[in-house]
Amino acid sequence: YNAILKDTLSCASEFTFEIPSVNSRYNALYERQSMVQILKDGKEIFYGEVREVTENIDKTKSVYCVSELAFLFDSIQPQARYQNITPEQLLIEIINVHNAKVEEKKRFQVGIVTVTDPNNSLYRYTNYEDTLTAIREKLCNPLSGYLKVRRINEIRYIDLLKLEDYGVKATQAIQFGVNLLKYTSKKSASELATVCIPLGAKLEEQTVEGLDAYVTIDSVNDGKNYIINKEAFQNFGWVERVVHWEGVTIPQNLKNKAEEWVQNNQYKILSLELKAVDLAELEANMDSYSVGDMIQAVAEPFGMDMWFPLMKKTTYINEPITNDIILSYEVKVNYTTQQSNKTQQIENAIPQETDLLK
């Protein structure tokens, strides 16, 4: 009971639960030996290793598990230089070093690699980092890549993917008044714009002497130099922002970009923390949300209708209808830290129920 699964995009998943002494597996849980699997409707949603077992005064045990990606913490990359190498080749080299050191159950095969470098000719060093840190610093962070572990026929694959290749487009949206229970935003409404004044490429001629002039949308927008988000304006009033597109020279193209920005792109600065009903728990014909999926978020009061990636998901195994999710383009990938003295820091970083209510 109290079984909670925490998934974060490109991080090792964490699974915690409590087990009473009457459970037949009570004495069969061993740190860094026992493996735990979670199945949902026959599909695996977690597979990982027991890392901590704490026995409480009432003989209940609290168990902490981490997914297979955490195996990459267990090896260290030597000092080495890699030159004129593609992202896929570098990942293979790093994983080969890892595999040569660890036991069979911790080894990976490189699977799908969709991230690219403009020249496909990387120049990187490794210098006694753990393997996961090395992959993040040499590949994920500079190339906007995300790690994904898959197991097929007992073979463990590690993929390095662009965000758009990671998940799927969810078939169910999150909507105010439908399945959204609670909502907070990491950015306040002070960041919200209801009116966009777009400026394109710089012009040679000056309209006002001494000041630069730019391509505007007046000529294709009934003489107005702005685009307004009507729904947001009705709720929040007139809030202007100037947005520059230096490479745009055609007024109509500039107008199109401004319309998209005021309706969608400005919300890429948001981190949305949601408590939403996963309707798949109520309707068998729907697919559940998964980390990495793109989910449509519809919020009419904000004039927002756009797709966000699902960055974090908390699954309450005993009460799945209360699952928490975080949609964001800005959530930074943190390492899931295995050391026991770091576990509490991770717990503290996750929004609590009172925070979500506020």
Salt bridges, closest charged atoms under 4 A:
GLU44 OE1 - ARG151 NH2 2.34
GLU49 OE1 - ARG51 NE 2.75
GLU49 OE2 - LYS105 NZ 2.66
GLU55 OE2 - LYS59 NZ 3.29
GLU68 OE2 - ARG151 NE 3.59
GLU68 OE2 - ARG156 NE 2.59
ASP74 OD2 - ARG32 NH1 3.12
ASP74 OD2 - ARG51 NH2 3.79
ASP74 OD2 - LYS106 NZ 2.95
GLU103 OE2 - LYS106 NZ 3.28
GLU104 OE1 - ARG107 NH1 2.84
GLU129 OE2 - LYS138 NZ 3.14
GLU137 OE1 - LYS138 NZ 4.00
GLU154 OE1 - ARG151 NH1 3.36
ASP159 OD2 - ARG150 NE 2.48
ASP212 OD2 - LYS202 NZ 3.53
GLU273 OE2 - LYS186 NZ 3.14
GLU281 OE2 - LYS40 NZ 2.86
ASP324 OD1 - LYS275 NZ 2.70
GLU347 OE1 - LYS6 NZ 2.96
GLU353 OE2 - LYS182 NZ 3.46
